[in-house]
């Protein structure tokens, strides 16, 4: 644990985070781009908006960390992208563009063909993500044959290659093993192999390390980073773990109550947060270098979806709240190179201050 | 694996031994057959001779031993009423019951699983709701009432199907008689099979439905969808297989009770099977027949349970002890 925390702070200070290939709207076309995405859930008591006007891009070979508290809408946005929103939740407005093409209103059958082939997804718990009754080679081959015009034998060969790529030792002997015969970390590798076996250009990893212990977490993060670079994949890494973000992501999007609070390169956002919420989050993250006894906390809790405050959703908890905050929703404002924050009164702290 | 099978077989034999004891104790404690077998003008000598002939004067343990060794060789003694070997009577009646039970079970399983999957996948569909509503009838009406209703509609009012009996039967082999080969035989099977299988069908259907709904919520189903697998594959390959373990348990037990409950259906439809034989045996305190029937039913229950246990292992790899060894 201490090791990892040390890793975060040293990495932040060195500022070694990988620079994105193209910051927002650059010459390089992003693989995924969300524009004002709104997800709504109609209920008896009114319409809830778990995702409310979120926009961001992810380029090839880039990992965007999406971070926020439980219920901030980060997973919901991921599910909306891959078309797996559970009814009655639905995309109400906005666009989801994959390689420039809108996919938010594709018919079900076309969306299905896209899943696995263009967009892969990894879930939180590797123990429950695999069908317990089918050998893993079987599950891999089935997925490969669904998307690629290959024979059974070729599919098995590709399945084997996929397992080797994610680092399953003795992969050839493990094709016919059942999920229960693997450890948690190995299962998450199998899950990643499954998500990537049809070579999608986009991967959504929904808290892929939350259910794993810390040393295995690091391995899985390293694996995801390697695959992202080698394959030139765009990766959406949904997590609530700032350590994982610092370790893996190139850029980070901070979500609060369904809205984007702040987005930018990891080094900038984590060391010099401009949104008071991000600032508060960083203050509540245990860093060994800081050597404090008590962690700062943000008073209160995130508002429930049905009881969203007027104006900025964060203002009831915000130390800098002013009358303007309860009147209008702040729009994202450019704070630096590819760094945006949605706040009327952004923080003006120096980078060194925030890190200490 | 082998050790598991041997253990299960051993347990099954123990159960049968205990059932045998219960069946046997009927001889001692349920009435005196002599009263029924000999007429009004019996003498004490007649009674003693018959007692001796039937072995009723032997000590308890000797009688039990004779009963067990006899039963194991298929000899259940003589029917008090018909004066013929019980085994012979049972063998004569068994095909009727087994065919009826088999068709009912098939009906219950095929429609139970089919409707269960349908109502789980199309939870809000019109057809699913109709099926669910109708299935309530199957669960709540007693078997004999369903039989009588069916007879009233299809035999009395519409005149399509026979109301009783097996129709024409054909002899196959030395002792098996079948109704499958004649039109009247097949027609005669329809109503009793539905009557007998309806309750089991609704039970299996509701079980499959609830299990399926549970499985469809699992992460691996979501992950299968996220990999772009077809609905058909998700529903039948990934979901249905995972619902099967509890379904097989209940189905197995239900198959046993199909044979046991055949008594009622056979009475309603005057079906010449073992169930009807048993009812008649009770009326005449024909204990050897009753004991043999009890043994027969328990052998079937135990046998089906054994098969169910072995099926678990075939379906769920996690129960195969030796596969974990292979992985290491």
Interface residues (C-beta under 8 A of the other chain):
Chain A: X82 X84 X112 X113 X114 X115 X116 X117 X120 X121 X123 X125 X128 X129 X130 X131 X132 X133 X134 X135 X142 X143 X146 X147 X177 X178 X180 X181 X191 X194 X195 X198
Chain B: X218 X219 X220 X222 X223 X224 X225 X226 X227 X228 X229 X230 X231 X233 X237 X238 X241 X242 X315 X316 X317 X318 X323 X324 X327
